[in-house]
């Protein structure tokens, strides 16, 4: 039976070149990178080399590169980190009603921690209203988390316009985040 796989945004086959690079660490050098034994040290060295390669590709410092086990873990980590490290500046986060479950579940958790979350509605095409976004931003807003492209309904948000709105409304906060 032939099939067409259209969910590459969530998971995809490993390229042969990547598999070749990873294979020794799956089959032979599988040590815990936090361990002090030889296999652990080899794994740690491979991770650090990957961190340097990634930093070079992204034109950033290797200390700015973190590896996680999934997008869900990454989303959870980033939202909580931004929220808790900036709660003295404000406790308001804006997202949409159609975000990935990892965003929505983390926002629900943050609500229980005293954060105010605005869930922007979308129209029948899955698009937010830029006017709703503008009206939702307050002096307490510390984060706007809006998915650029939705892999389930194929909506593509006007991210440049969203960024311009955020920049006008909370430019000082954005500058502070990126300087840290």
N, C-alpha and C positions, 0 to 999 in steps of 0.2 A: 504494500500500500504506500503510495506517495503522499507526502504532506508538505505543506508550506509553513514554515515556522516564522511567525511575525512578532515574537516577543523578545527580540534581541535587546531591548532596553532594560529588561529585568535580568536576563541571563543569556549567555551566548557561548558557543563552542570556543575552546581555547585555540588560538592560532598555533600552528606547529612550531613556530619560532619561540613562542612564549613557553609552550610545553617543554621544549628542549631545554630551555633555561631553568625551568622549575623542577624537572624530573629528578635531578640528583637530590633535591631537598625533600622529595616525596618518598624516594626509594632508598637512598643511602645516607644522606646527611640530614636526617629528620629530627635532629636534636632540638630540645627546647632552648630558644635563644636566650633565656634567662638563666640557664644552667651554666656551671663553670667547667663542665667536662668538654672534651674535644668536639663532639657533635654539636653541643650547644654553642660553642664558640664559632664553629663554622656557620651555623644558622644565623647567629648574630651578625657575623661579618657580611653574609649575603644580604641580610635586611639593610644594613647600613650602606652597602654598595648600591642597593636599589633606591634607597632614600636619596643618595647623592645624584644618581642618574635622573630620578624624578625631579629633584630640585633644579638640576641643570635644564631639563626639558621645559620646566615651568618658569625658569628664570627667577627663582627664589632661593632663600637660604635653606639648607638641609634641615635646620631646626624648625622650619615651618611646615615640614612634611610629616604627616601622621598616617599610619596604615590602620585600617579597621577591618573587621570581618565582613562588613556589608554596608549598603547604603542606609539601611534601617539603623544600624549602630551609629553611623556617622551623623545622620539627621538628629537622632536622640541626643547625642553628645554635644553637637553644635548648639542646638536650641537651649539645652540646659545650661551650657557654659555661658552663652550670651545673656540668658535671663538672669542667672544667679550672680554673674560678675557685674551686672549693670543695674541691679534692682534698686540701688540708691538713686539712680538717675531717672528711673521710671519702671513701671510694671505693666506696660501695655505692649501687646504683640498683635500684629495683624497677619492673618493668613486667609485662606479660602476654604469653602466648604468641600472642595474637591481635591484637597491635597492627598498625598500618599498617607496611608494609615500610620506610618512612623511619625509623621508630622502631627497629624490629628491626635494620636494617642499621647504624644509628648505634650501637646498643648493642653489636653484634658488634665494630665498630671500637673502641669504648671498652674492651671486654674485652681487646683486643690491646694497649691502652695501660695495662693494669694495673688497670682497674676491675672490681669484682665485680658482676655483674648477676644478679638473681633474676628468673626468668621464671615468674610465677604461672600455674598451670594454670587452665583453666575447665571448668565442668561441661557437660553436653550442651546446655544452653541458652546457653552462651557467657558464663556469669557466674563471676566469681572468688569464692573463699571469703574472707569478711572475716576469719575466723580465721587463714587462711593469710597474709593481709596482715599482721595484727597480729604473727604469729610471725616474719615475715620482716624486720620493722623492727629495726634495730640502732643502736648508737651511731655506726656508720659510714655510716648511710643519709643521703644528701644529696638524693635525688630520688625521688619516686614518680610515674611516668608511666603513667596508665591512661586509655584512650580512653573518654569518656563514652558515646557512642552508636556502635555499630559499623554502618557502612553496608552491610556485606555479609551479616551474619547477624542484624542487627536487635536485638542485645542492648543493653540500656541498663543500665550499671553504676550501683550505688547511690552516686553521687558524693558526696552529702552525708555519708553514713556513712563513706566513704573519707576525706573531708576531716576528719571528727571524729576518726577513728583517727590520722591523720597529725598532727593538731593536738595530741592528747594525747601522742603518742610523740615528736614532733620539733617541738613548738611554738616553741621558742627558735630553731631553725634557720629555720623559716618566717618568723618575725619579722625575722630578720637579712636574709633574701633581699629582703623587701619594703621594708626601710628603705634598701637600697643605691641 
